[in-house]
Amino acid sequence: MSARYQLSGTTAVEISAGIESGIRTGALAPGAALPPVRALAADLGVSPATVARAYQELRQRGLLVTAGRHGTRVRPRPPVAARRSALRPPPLPGARDLSRGEPDRRLLPPLGPHLAALAADTGPSVSYSDAGVLPELAEVARARLHADGVPAGELTITGGALDGIERLLGAHLRPGDAVAVEDPGWANLLDLVAALGLRPIGVPVDDEGPMVAGVAAALAAGARALVVTSRAQNPTGSAVSAERAEALRALLAGRRDLLLIEDDHAAELARVPLHPLAGATASWAFLRSVSKPFGPDLRLAVLVGDETTVARVAGRTRVGAGWVSTVLQRLVLALWSDPAVDELVRRAAQSYEQRRGGLLTALAEHGLRAHGRSGINVWLPVPDETSAVTALRDAGWAVAPGALYRIAAAPAVRVTISSLHTDDLTPLAAALAHAANPTPPPGFPT
Ligand SMILES: Cc1ncc(COP(=O)(O)O)c(C=O)c1O
């Protein structure tokens, strides 16, 4: 815990408010350890039950996490507005930042011409009463999903894949319910699950997707929803293969008690074919985002699913935010309708594949097996994440510690390959090999 931050309060509400304020101001940094319940209770002169209640409330809201012998800590990205700098320490000056999981800006299609065309279109403005999903956009989206084997279903639009997942989980589950998530899995999803007061059940992942035994165990443990990343899984790059899809579909067949959510965030950027699970369960939703091919600032994803599931999401959106801006929908429609944009996305996908493949090959030459079947990240198992991240930082490379993405999975680091040059491969692979096989300390082995 920060030596500067004094926890205070005599009631659970005051103690939790003090901790939340410390997180907000940055005095309690992400990952900071809080005192054990008994120690803080003795410090504040209150009963341990009072402190336990305060911690419990913050845990249910996803601000704190309790991890066995590591005690209670601030979550890496708690859902309260903190200074962004507190969320992710900046890499050292001069270091190459491979920690962010962002697409390469230079490979995104330019939006200018399509925005100019939209600006020149002086049709009537959209009013509250006629806003909603643009039929033309729905038609193009359906055709694209149909071509990839996603079953026809009802369709709505959300403000991105994560917004869709939040709306789905919010509509189907209640705080305390269990959600099966990939382990390792996307850090934002783990944060969202915590912020919704849901319980994550980790499902081990290999290069072919979530492992069947892990999904079966999560179902047996009472998971009410399962979130699967179709391709470019973050952080491992895994993609659901045809065989895995078949086995998972057989396991899930006809289940009425489970909401199946598929996240195809990489969409056209993924060079591996899609093998959807959609339709295996009675409640299902398939999300396709435009963030990776067109840029994360276009907050839009298409959600298809069974009638009840989509009606819940669309209905909840209608009584809240209303709809996803029609201006944005028209922009995405224009991008999807332009063959030149398709070609740019195809080239971007090819370029990521080359960089990813280049790094995997360079690592293999050091005898290291890393993971990255698709997408913009490579996942490299290491014996100790802290020392690996530090050694890499000292060598001029910023990478993300695997702890952000793991529940019970083994330690690793995530390397974003989107901005790598060919010249980077040899020195980066050498630095990663050093981080993954640190020189043993001098002296006799024990
Ligand atoms: C697995 C996964 N899903 C979804 C997203 C983002 O989707 P969106 O921007 O549409 O919310 C990301 C972004 O990195 C991701 O890694």
The ligand as a Tripos MOL2 file, in Angstrom:
@<TRIPOS>MOLECULE
LIG
   16    16     1     0     0
SMALL
NO_CHARGES

@<TRIPOS>ATOM
      1 C1        -11.0490   -9.9740  -27.1260 C.3       1 LIG1
      2 C2        -11.4360   -8.5630  -27.4430 C.ar      1 LIG1
      3 N1        -12.7300   -8.2670  -27.6340 N.ar      1 LIG1
      4 C3        -13.1190   -7.0230  -27.9510 C.ar      1 LIG1
      5 C4        -12.1880   -5.9990  -28.0670 C.ar      1 LIG1
      6 C5        -12.6180   -4.6060  -28.3810 C.3       1 LIG1
      7 O1        -13.8430   -4.5240  -28.9700 O.3       1 LIG1
      8 P1        -14.6080   -3.1560  -29.0060 P.3       1 LIG1
      9 O2        -13.6270   -2.0630  -29.2940 O.co2     1 LIG1
     10 O3        -15.5700   -3.3560  -30.1070 O.co2     1 LIG1
     11 O4        -15.2860   -2.9900  -27.6810 O.co2     1 LIG1
     12 C6        -10.8520   -6.2510  -27.8550 C.ar      1 LIG1
     13 C7         -9.8690   -5.1650  -27.9600 C.2       1 LIG1
     14 O5         -8.7040   -5.3360  -27.7840 O.2       1 LIG1
     15 C8        -10.4660   -7.5640  -27.5290 C.ar      1 LIG1
     16 O6         -9.1910   -7.8590  -27.3150 O.3       1 LIG1
@<TRIPOS>BOND
     1     1     2 1
     2     2     3 ar
     3     2    15 ar
     4     3     4 ar
     5     4     5 ar
     6     5     6 1
     7     5    12 ar
     8     6     7 1
     9     7     8 1
    10     8     9 2
    11     8    10 1
    12     8    11 1
    13    12    13 1
    14    12    15 ar
    15    13    14 2
    16    15    16 1
@<TRIPOS>SUBSTRUCTURE
     1 LIG1         1 GROUP 0 **** ****
